[in-house]
Amino acid sequence: MFRETCFGPYLDLKETLIQAQLIHQLLLRQVNLMITAPKSLVGDESSSKLKKKKIRYSESNEDILKRLAEIEVKLQSNEEILKRPAEIEAKVESNDIILKRLTDIESKIQSNEEIQNRLAELEMKVQSNIQIEKQIKELEEKVQSNEKILERVANVESKVNDLQKLKNDAENVANDTMDLKKNLTDCPSFSLDIEFDMTGKSIEGLAETSSIDEDIINFNEEDWKIVDDVAAHSLTDDEVTTDAPLKRQKKPAALLQSLWVNQYDSAVGISTVGTSTVRTTKRVLKGTSAFKVGLFSPCGSDVEAFESWYKQGLVTKKNGDCEIYVIKYAEYFINLKKMPKTFNIAQVRKHLATQLYVYAKRKQVENYDTDNDWVPKDV
């Protein structure tokens, strides 16, 4: 379409050039025929006329050749001109491709700008959400602190109520005891022939034989508990009960063994008695343990080493927490310790394993062995 609209004149010129080439070829043929024509065809003309004609034809041929040369030059220039529209068309097509690519790039840039705008909006939302989460955490902390305060207030109120009840009950008990004492002193002695002893030794007999109203001396169990509490508070501060005597800590004792031992001869099948093999000079201790089980200062830094050893080499059993409970209970029971309310099984397991590790480590350092534990020397 572009060639039809813009390069129409060039196409017409090309057709005229083709026609000129055809005419040139026809003229050349005619000239050649006239030059090479035989005399019979020329007639009886004289040689002078022929020479003139030849000169005339040669001049006309030269003119024709000049014109043909000019036409050829024009044809070459026209061919170059025809090549240029093709180049222009190629450039135009490349420009179209470039324009398409530019439009694609512009659309991508617009889409990237939209994406950046959306990302900015999302970042704003994320920041707002973070601020909201911080506010929620602060509110939760405040709520938890308020709940703790309310719990403490409720505990204080319950304690105040308990103290008030205790005070009222104590006052009632005091009044009842005063009434009881008054009634006992006013009771006649001649009707029962009993001498009253106010020291408290014969109070049970008085309660059984006297004719006092039962509602006055019929106490409940809670009243007796309150009386016991009042009596306990009335004790002086000087009366301090001593602690129970602790059990004697067992100390290690040396286990004496002979330096001469028996060797078993597999070839004979019997053991030779009195051989010269001597035992190594190692202390063998007998008792519950060589040292008190626990973390002591020289091995306090071995806890980190034990943690790595525990993760790599120690074989742990799943669902074996009951053994830990039994061991810890026995430890509290033997050492007369107070049982805690909370029991962290993971911490206790780690503590017990650390104790065993430290115990075996010290055995290895001190180069001794015992006869009542399973921990090997080369832990």
ChimeraX attribute file (.defattr): number of C-alpha atoms within 10 A of each C-alpha:
attribute: neighborCount
match mode: 1-to-1
recipient: residues
	/A:1	6
	/A:2	10
	/A:3	13
	/A:4	10
	/A:5	8
	/A:6	10
	/A:7	13
	/A:8	11
	/A:9	11
	/A:10	16
	/A:11	12
	/A:12	10
	/A:13	13
	/A:14	15
	/A:15	10
	/A:16	12
	/A:17	16
	/A:18	12
	/A:19	12
	/A:20	16
	/A:21	15
	/A:22	11
	/A:23	13
	/A:24	16
	/A:25	12
	/A:26	12
	/A:27	14
	/A:28	14
	/A:29	12
	/A:30	11
	/A:31	15
	/A:32	11
	/A:33	11
	/A:34	15
	/A:35	13
	/A:36	9
	/A:37	11
	/A:38	10
	/A:39	9
	/A:40	7
	/A:41	8
	/A:42	11
	/A:43	8
	/A:44	8
	/A:45	9
	/A:46	9
	/A:47	9
	/A:48	9
	/A:49	10
	/A:50	12
	/A:51	11
	/A:52	11
	/A:53	14
	/A:54	15
	/A:55	12
	/A:56	12
	/A:57	16
	/A:58	14
	/A:59	12
	/A:60	13
	/A:61	17
	/A:62	12
	/A:63	12
	/A:64	16
	/A:65	14
	/A:66	12
	/A:67	13
	/A:68	18
	/A:69	12
	/A:70	12
	/A:71	16
	/A:72	15
	/A:73	12
	/A:74	13
	/A:75	19
	/A:76	12
	/A:77	12
	/A:78	16
	/A:79	13
	/A:80	11
	/A:81	12
	/A:82	15
	/A:83	11
	/A:84	12
	/A:85	16
	/A:86	12
	/A:87	11
	/A:88	11
	/A:89	13
	/A:90	12
	/A:91	12
	/A:92	13
	/A:93	12
	/A:94	12
	/A:95	12
	/A:96	12
	/A:97	12
	/A:98	12
	/A:99	12
	/A:100	12
	/A:101	12
	/A:102	12
	/A:103	12
	/A:104	12
	/A:105	12
	/A:106	12
	/A:107	12
	/A:108	12
	/A:109	12
	/A:110	12
	/A:111	12
	/A:112	12
	/A:113	12
	/A:114	12
	/A:115	12
	/A:116	12
	/A:117	12
	/A:118	12
	/A:119	12
	/A:120	12
	/A:121	12
	/A:122	12
	/A:123	12
	/A:124	12
	/A:125	12
	/A:126	12
	/A:127	12
	/A:128	12
	/A:129	12
	/A:130	12
	/A:131	12
	/A:132	12
	/A:133	12
	/A:134	12
	/A:135	12
	/A:136	12
	/A:137	12
	/A:138	12
	/A:139	12
	/A:140	12
	/A:141	12
	/A:142	12
	/A:143	12
	/A:144	12
	/A:145	12
	/A:146	12
	/A:147	12
	/A:148	12
	/A:149	12
	/A:150	12
	/A:151	12
	/A:152	12
	/A:153	12
	/A:154	12
	/A:155	12
	/A:156	12
	/A:157	12
	/A:158	12
	/A:159	12
	/A:160	12
	/A:161	12
	/A:162	12
	/A:163	12
	/A:164	12
	/A:165	12
	/A:166	15
	/A:167	14
	/A:168	12
	/A:169	16
	/A:170	17
	/A:171	12
	/A:172	13
	/A:173	18
	/A:174	13
	/A:175	12
	/A:176	15
	/A:177	14
	/A:178	12
	/A:179	14
	/A:180	15
	/A:181	12
	/A:182	11
	/A:183	14
	/A:184	17
	/A:185	13
	/A:186	9
	/A:187	14
	/A:188	15
	/A:189	12
	/A:190	8
	/A:191	8
	/A:192	10
	/A:193	8
	/A:194	13
	/A:195	11
	/A:196	17
	/A:197	11
	/A:198	12
	/A:199	7
	/A:200	9
	/A:201	10
	/A:202	12
	/A:203	13
	/A:204	9
	/A:205	11
	/A:206	19
	/A:207	13
	/A:208	9
	/A:209	10
	/A:210	15
	/A:211	11
	/A:212	15
	/A:213	9
	/A:214	9
	/A:215	7
	/A:216	12
	/A:217	13
	/A:218	9
	/A:219	12
	/A:220	8
	/A:221	9
	/A:222	10
	/A:223	15
	/A:224	12
	/A:225	11
	/A:226	16
	/A:227	16
	/A:228	12
	/A:229	13
	/A:230	15
	/A:231	10
	/A:232	10
	/A:233	10
	/A:234	9
	/A:235	10
	/A:236	8
	/A:237	7
	/A:238	6
	/A:239	7
	/A:240	8
	/A:241	6
	/A:242	6
	/A:243	6
	/A:244	7
	/A:245	6
	/A:246	8
	/A:247	9
	/A:248	6
	/A:249	9
	/A:250	12
	/A:251	13
	/A:252	15
	/A:253	13
	/A:254	11
	/A:255	12
	/A:256	10
	/A:257	9
	/A:258	7
	/A:259	11
	/A:260	13
	/A:261	15
	/A:262	13
	/A:263	14
	/A:264	12
	/A:265	10
	/A:266	8
	/A:267	6
	/A:268	8
	/A:269	8
	/A:270	10
	/A:271	12
	/A:272	12
	/A:273	11
	/A:274	10
	/A:275	11
	/A:276	11
	/A:277	11
	/A:278	11
	/A:279	11
	/A:280	7
	/A:281	9
	/A:282	10
	/A:283	14
	/A:284	17
	/A:285	19
	/A:286	17
	/A:287	15
	/A:288	17
	/A:289	17
	/A:290	19
	/A:291	13
	/A:292	12
	/A:293	13
	/A:294	15
	/A:295	18
	/A:296	12
	/A:297	7
	/A:298	9
	/A:299	15
	/A:300	12
	/A:301	12
	/A:302	14
	/A:303	18
	/A:304	11
	/A:305	11
	/A:306	20
	/A:307	14
	/A:308	11
	/A:309	13
	/A:310	16
	/A:311	10
	/A:312	9
	/A:313	10
	/A:314	12
	/A:315	8
	/A:316	9
	/A:317	7
	/A:318	6
	/A:319	7
	/A:320	9
	/A:321	12
	/A:322	10
	/A:323	11
	/A:324	15
	/A:325	15
	/A:326	11
	/A:327	14
	/A:328	18
	/A:329	13
	/A:330	12
	/A:331	12
	/A:332	14
	/A:333	12
	/A:334	10
	/A:335	11
	/A:336	12
	/A:337	10
	/A:338	8
	/A:339	11
	/A:340	7
	/A:341	5
	/A:342	6
	/A:343	11
	/A:344	7
	/A:345	14
	/A:346	10
	/A:347	10
	/A:348	15
	/A:349	17
	/A:350	15
	/A:351	15
	/A:352	16
	/A:353	17
	/A:354	22
	/A:355	19
	/A:356	17
	/A:357	22
	/A:358	23
	/A:359	22
	/A:360	21
	/A:361	19
	/A:362	17
	/A:363	19
	/A:364	15
	/A:365	9
	/A:366	11
	/A:367	13
	/A:368	16
	/A:369	19
	/A:370	19
	/A:371	12
	/A:372	11
	/A:373	10
	/A:374	8
	/A:375	15
	/A:376	11
	/A:377	15
	/A:378	8
	/A:379	10
